[in-house]
């Protein structure tokens, strides 16, 4: 067995057989009435990748109001829970572990998904982006600023989704508080112009997230909850940084030391932010000293970089996205230093098996 850092077991709040994590990736395969995950597609897809230390599923909407992309599976209906039960059983039968990512896209949605009603957000500010609808990409609109009652309802939606995840057999949940979606819209002062207790100060802009976290931990233990953040996201998903952005994430991540979470999941910058004076260009290195728990890092890592970030002590776990699309046996390929297969970006978001469950393992390819 190789002793490379990625393949060393990890033991903290939960035991992982390696430190290779399958990152959450939207794949748009729940193209059925009710957006239900299916055994023949989702079940096979995740089972094929069960040798990962941990699988984090694609973002799964916590309610109908949370939807923002076509054909994404949810975790709010009985049918969806039954569908996910088949997925978790397949992964567990292979000895794997799987968390579900709980998702609300906020203003990154479109009225097409909500019978003409406006998407919800912190404030009525158009992200000036595009939403992926049944009729293709459409320009986003100015969302509706959430009332306090709608915030309370959304917190309850996340709590219910977490309870559903437990029923579906998931080992834990990840709160998607990243990538310009709902919680991120509250974090950033450029998208949150509220004057109530959910806006203004850094503490207020983080309040919605922490109230949701407290509600979720009422139905699933803290050590089975992860949270994802993208501190230096800028110019993507309608998100713009300002001088308070990094201090906001520093506050959030320091405060999370008061919780006993499974992990925090951070992303390195998705694009070049070196010309932004208040951006952080090395996320893991910057935030590692601030957080005492398990730190997972994502974005742009390959085998060499993944081993190095763990060896350098900047992260405990590394999540891989596109490499897991085309390499279901990514752990085994790392272990034996085998060539990695290329992905087909044309089939990332299309229905059916092609580009989803038809990538061969290295052994089959060689045979």
C-alpha positions as CSV (number, residue, x, y, z in Angstrom):
1,X,0.0,0.0,0.0
2,X,1.2,3.5,-0.8
3,X,1.8,5.8,2.1
4,X,0.9,8.9,0.2
5,X,-1.0,11.3,2.5
6,X,-4.2,11.1,0.5
7,X,-4.4,7.3,1.2
8,X,-3.8,7.4,4.9
9,X,-7.0,6.8,6.9
10,X,-8.5,9.7,8.7
11,X,-10.0,9.4,12.2
12,X,-11.6,12.3,13.9
13,X,-15.4,12.7,14.3
14,X,-15.8,9.8,11.8
15,X,-13.5,7.2,10.5
16,X,-12.5,7.4,6.8
17,X,-10.5,4.8,5.0
18,X,-8.7,7.5,3.0
19,X,-8.7,11.3,2.6
20,X,-9.9,11.3,-0.9
21,X,-13.4,12.9,-1.0
22,X,-15.8,13.0,-3.9
23,X,-16.9,16.6,-4.2
24,X,-20.6,17.6,-4.6
25,X,-21.3,18.2,-8.3
26,X,-24.5,19.1,-10.0
27,X,-25.2,16.5,-12.7
28,X,-28.9,17.1,-13.6
29,X,-30.0,13.4,-13.9
30,X,-33.2,13.6,-11.9
31,X,-35.2,14.2,-15.1
32,X,-38.5,12.8,-13.8
33,X,-41.6,14.1,-12.2
34,X,-40.8,15.0,-8.6
35,X,-37.0,15.2,-9.2
36,X,-36.4,11.8,-7.6
37,X,-33.0,10.1,-7.5
38,X,-33.1,6.8,-9.2
39,X,-31.5,3.5,-8.5
40,X,-30.4,2.8,-12.1
41,X,-28.7,6.2,-12.4
42,X,-27.9,7.9,-9.1
43,X,-27.5,4.6,-7.3
44,X,-25.0,3.2,-9.8
45,X,-23.1,6.5,-10.1
46,X,-22.4,6.8,-6.4
47,X,-21.8,3.1,-5.9
48,X,-19.1,3.2,-8.6
49,X,-17.3,5.8,-6.6
50,X,-17.8,4.3,-3.1
51,X,-14.0,3.7,-2.6
52,X,-13.7,7.4,-1.8
53,X,-13.1,8.1,1.9
54,X,-16.3,10.1,1.7
55,X,-18.9,10.9,-1.0
56,X,-20.7,14.3,-0.8
57,X,-23.7,14.2,-3.1
58,X,-24.8,16.8,-5.6
59,X,-26.6,19.7,-4.1
60,X,-30.2,18.6,-3.3
61,X,-32.9,21.2,-2.8
62,X,-34.5,21.4,0.7
63,X,-37.8,22.6,-0.8
64,X,-39.5,23.6,-4.0
65,X,-38.5,27.2,-3.3
66,X,-34.9,26.2,-3.2
67,X,-34.8,24.9,-6.8
68,X,-32.7,26.8,-9.3
69,X,-31.6,24.2,-11.9
70,X,-33.4,21.7,-14.0
71,X,-33.4,18.0,-13.1
72,X,-31.7,18.3,-9.7
73,X,-32.8,15.8,-7.0
74,X,-34.4,17.0,-3.8
75,X,-34.6,15.8,-0.2
76,X,-38.0,17.2,0.8
77,X,-40.6,14.7,-0.5
78,X,-41.3,11.1,0.5
79,X,-40.5,9.9,-3.0
80,X,-37.1,11.6,-2.9
81,X,-36.3,10.0,0.5
82,X,-37.2,6.6,-0.9
83,X,-35.0,7.2,-3.9
84,X,-32.0,8.2,-1.8
85,X,-32.5,5.1,0.4
86,X,-31.5,3.0,-2.6
87,X,-28.4,5.2,-3.2
88,X,-27.1,5.1,0.4
89,X,-27.6,1.3,0.6
90,X,-25.5,0.8,-2.6
91,X,-22.7,2.9,-1.2
92,X,-22.8,1.3,2.3
93,X,-22.9,-2.2,0.7
94,X,-19.5,-1.2,-0.8
95,X,-18.2,-0.1,2.5
96,X,-18.4,3.6,1.6
97,X,-19.7,6.7,3.5
98,X,-22.0,9.3,2.0
99,X,-23.2,12.8,3.0
100,X,-25.9,14.7,1.2
101,X,-25.4,18.4,0.4
102,X,-28.4,20.5,1.4
103,X,-29.1,23.3,-1.0
104,X,-31.0,26.5,-1.6
105,X,-29.9,28.6,-4.5
106,X,-31.7,31.8,-3.5
107,X,-31.5,34.5,-6.2
108,X,-29.6,32.2,-8.6
109,X,-33.0,30.7,-9.5
110,X,-35.7,32.0,-11.9
111,X,-39.5,32.6,-11.8
112,X,-39.8,29.7,-14.3
113,X,-39.2,27.3,-11.3
114,X,-41.7,29.1,-9.0
115,X,-44.9,29.5,-11.1
116,X,-43.8,33.0,-11.9
117,X,-43.0,34.1,-8.4
118,X,-39.7,35.8,-7.8
119,X,-36.7,33.8,-6.3
120,X,-35.8,34.6,-2.7
121,X,-32.7,36.3,-1.4
122,X,-31.3,38.5,1.3
123,X,-32.1,41.7,-0.6
124,X,-33.7,42.7,-3.9
125,X,-30.5,42.8,-5.9
126,X,-30.2,41.1,-9.3
127,X,-27.1,38.9,-9.4
128,X,-26.9,39.7,-13.2
129,X,-26.1,36.1,-13.9
130,X,-28.0,33.2,-15.7
131,X,-30.3,30.5,-14.5
132,X,-30.4,27.0,-16.2
133,X,-34.1,26.4,-16.9
134,X,-36.1,23.9,-19.0
135,X,-35.9,26.4,-21.9
136,X,-32.1,26.8,-21.6
137,X,-30.2,29.6,-19.9
138,X,-32.2,32.7,-18.9
139,X,-31.1,36.0,-17.4
140,X,-31.7,36.2,-13.6
141,X,-34.2,38.7,-12.3
142,X,-34.3,40.9,-9.3
143,X,-35.3,38.6,-6.4
144,X,-37.6,39.2,-3.5
145,X,-36.0,40.2,-0.2
146,X,-36.9,37.5,2.3
147,X,-39.3,38.4,5.1
148,X,-38.4,37.2,8.6
149,X,-41.2,34.7,8.3
150,X,-39.7,33.3,5.0
151,X,-36.3,33.1,6.8
152,X,-37.9,31.0,9.6
153,X,-39.6,28.8,7.0
154,X,-36.4,28.2,5.2
155,X,-34.6,27.3,8.4
156,X,-37.4,24.8,9.0
157,X,-36.9,23.5,5.5
158,X,-33.2,22.8,6.1
159,X,-34.1,21.1,9.4
160,X,-36.7,18.9,7.7
161,X,-34.3,18.0,4.9
162,X,-31.7,17.0,7.5
163,X,-34.3,14.7,9.2
164,X,-35.1,13.3,5.8
165,X,-31.4,12.6,5.2
166,X,-31.3,10.6,8.4
167,X,-34.3,8.6,7.3
168,X,-32.7,8.0,3.9
169,X,-29.6,6.5,5.5
170,X,-27.0,9.2,4.9
171,X,-24.0,9.3,7.2
172,X,-24.3,13.1,7.5
173,X,-25.2,16.3,5.7
174,X,-23.3,19.2,4.3
175,X,-24.9,22.7,4.4
176,X,-24.2,24.4,1.1
177,X,-23.3,27.9,2.3
178,X,-21.0,28.6,-0.7
179,X,-20.8,29.5,-4.4
180,X,-23.1,32.5,-4.4
181,X,-26.1,30.6,-3.2
182,X,-28.6,31.6,-0.5
183,X,-26.4,31.7,2.6
184,X,-23.5,33.3,0.6
185,X,-26.0,36.0,-0.5
186,X,-26.5,36.8,3.2
187,X,-22.8,36.7,4.1
188,X,-21.7,39.2,1.4
189,X,-22.4,42.9,2.0
190,X,-22.6,43.4,-1.8
191,X,-25.7,41.2,-1.9
192,X,-27.1,41.9,1.5
193,X,-28.4,45.4,2.1
194,X,-30.8,44.5,4.9
195,X,-31.2,46.8,7.9
196,X,-32.7,44.2,10.3
197,X,-30.9,41.6,12.5
198,X,-29.9,39.7,9.3
199,X,-28.0,42.5,7.7
200,X,-25.5,45.2,8.4
201,X,-22.8,43.9,10.8
202,X,-20.8,40.8,10.1
203,X,-22.5,39.0,13.0
204,X,-25.9,39.8,11.6
205,X,-25.1,38.7,8.1
206,X,-23.9,35.3,9.5
207,X,-27.0,35.0,11.7
208,X,-29.2,33.1,9.2
209,X,-26.5,30.5,8.7
210,X,-26.0,29.9,12.4
211,X,-29.7,29.7,13.1
212,X,-30.0,27.1,10.4
213,X,-27.0,25.2,11.7
214,X,-28.6,25.1,15.2
215,X,-31.9,23.9,13.8
216,X,-30.1,21.2,11.8
217,X,-28.1,19.9,14.8
218,X,-31.4,19.4,16.6
219,X,-32.2,16.5,14.3
220,X,-28.7,15.2,13.5
221,X,-25.6,15.2,15.7
222,X,-23.1,18.0,15.1
223,X,-20.4,15.6,14.2
224,X,-22.5,14.5,11.2
225,X,-22.8,18.0,9.8
226,X,-20.4,19.7,7.4
227,X,-20.5,23.2,5.9
228,X,-19.1,24.5,2.7
229,X,-17.7,28.0,2.0
230,X,-16.0,29.8,-0.9
231,X,-14.4,32.9,0.7
232,X,-12.7,34.4,-2.3
233,X,-15.5,33.8,-4.9
234,X,-15.7,36.9,-7.1
235,X,-17.2,37.6,-10.5
236,X,-18.9,34.1,-10.6
237,X,-22.4,33.1,-9.6
238,X,-23.3,36.8,-9.3
239,X,-20.9,37.2,-6.3
240,X,-18.7,40.3,-5.8
241,X,-16.3,40.6,-2.9
242,X,-15.6,43.7,-0.9
243,X,-13.3,44.6,2.0
244,X,-15.5,42.9,4.6
245,X,-15.8,39.6,2.7
246,X,-12.8,37.8,4.1
247,X,-13.3,39.2,7.7
248,X,-16.9,37.8,7.5
249,X,-15.6,34.3,6.6
250,X,-12.9,34.6,9.3
251,X,-15.6,35.4,11.8
252,X,-17.8,32.4,10.7
253,X,-15.0,29.9,10.7
254,X,-13.7,31.0,14.1
255,X,-17.2,30.8,15.5
256,X,-17.5,27.2,14.1
257,X,-14.8,26.2,16.6
258,X,-17.7,26.3,19.1
259,X,-19.3,23.4,17.3
260,X,-18.2,19.8,16.9
261,X,-18.7,19.6,13.1
262,X,-17.7,16.8,10.8
263,X,-15.7,19.3,8.8
264,X,-15.6,22.6,7.1
265,X,-15.3,22.4,3.3
266,X,-13.4,25.3,1.7
267,X,-12.8,26.1,-1.9
268,X,-9.7,27.8,-3.3
269,X,-10.5,30.7,-5.7
270,X,-12.3,29.5,-8.8
271,X,-10.6,32.2,-10.9
272,X,-7.7,34.6,-10.6
273,X,-8.3,37.1,-7.8
274,X,-4.7,38.2,-7.4
275,X,-5.6,41.7,-8.5
276,X,-8.2,42.1,-5.7
277,X,-6.4,43.6,-2.7
278,X,-8.8,42.2,-0.1
279,X,-9.0,38.6,-1.6
280,X,-7.1,35.6,-0.2
281,X,-5.4,33.6,-2.9
282,X,-4.4,30.6,-0.7
283,X,-7.5,29.7,1.2
284,X,-6.4,26.5,3.0
285,X,-3.2,28.1,4.2
286,X,-5.0,31.2,5.4
287,X,-7.9,29.5,7.2
288,X,-6.1,26.5,8.7
289,X,-4.7,28.4,11.7
290,X,-8.2,29.7,12.4
291,X,-10.0,26.4,12.6
292,X,-9.4,23.6,15.1
293,X,-11.5,20.9,13.5
294,X,-11.4,18.9,10.3
295,X,-10.6,21.1,7.2
296,X,-11.4,19.8,3.7
297,X,-10.1,21.7,0.7
298,X,-11.4,21.8,-2.9
299,X,-10.8,23.3,-6.4
300,X,-8.0,22.6,-8.8
301,X,-6.4,19.7,-6.9
302,X,-4.7,16.7,-8.6
303,X,-2.9,13.8,-6.9
304,X,0.3,15.7,-6.4
305,X,-1.3,18.9,-5.1
306,X,-3.7,16.9,-2.9
307,X,-0.8,15.0,-1.2
308,X,1.1,18.2,-0.7
309,X,-1.7,20.2,0.9
310,X,-2.1,17.4,3.5
311,X,1.6,16.9,4.0
312,X,2.1,20.7,4.5
313,X,-0.6,20.6,7.2
314,X,-3.0,23.0,5.5
315,X,-5.8,20.5,5.1
316,X,-7.0,17.1,6.4
317,X,-9.1,16.0,3.5
318,X,-9.2,16.9,-0.2
319,X,-12.3,16.8,-2.4
320,X,-12.1,16.2,-6.1
321,X,-14.8,17.1,-8.6
322,X,-14.2,16.7,-12.3
323,X,-11.6,13.9,-11.7
324,X,-14.4,11.9,-10.1
325,X,-16.7,12.4,-13.1
326,X,-14.4,10.4,-15.4
327,X,-12.5,8.2,-12.8
328,X,-15.0,6.2,-10.7
329,X,-12.0,4.4,-9.3
330,X,-10.0,7.5,-8.5
331,X,-8.6,6.1,-5.2
332,X,-7.3,3.0,-6.9
333,X,-5.7,5.1,-9.7
334,X,-4.0,7.2,-7.1
335,X,-2.9,4.1,-5.2
336,X,-1.3,2.5,-8.2
337,X,-0.3,5.8,-10.0
338,X,-2.4,4.9,-13.0
339,X,-3.2,7.3,-15.8
340,X,-6.4,9.3,-15.3
341,X,-9.2,9.4,-17.8
342,X,-10.3,12.7,-19.3
343,X,-13.9,13.9,-18.7
344,X,-16.4,14.9,-21.4
345,X,-17.7,18.3,-20.4
346,X,-20.5,18.1,-23.0
347,X,-22.2,15.5,-20.9
348,X,-21.8,17.1,-17.5
349,X,-25.5,18.2,-17.3
350,X,-27.3,16.1,-19.9
351,X,-29.8,13.3,-19.0
352,X,-29.1,9.6,-19.1
353,X,-26.2,7.3,-18.7
354,X,-23.8,8.8,-21.2
355,X,-21.0,10.7,-19.4
356,X,-22.5,9.6,-16.1
357,X,-22.2,5.9,-15.3
358,X,-20.3,4.7,-18.5
359,X,-16.8,5.7,-17.6
360,X,-14.8,2.5,-17.2
361,X,-12.5,1.6,-14.3
362,X,-8.7,1.4,-15.1
363,X,-8.9,-2.4,-14.8
364,X,-11.7,-2.7,-17.4
365,X,-10.0,-0.3,-19.7
366,X,-6.8,-2.3,-19.6
367,X,-8.6,-5.6,-20.1
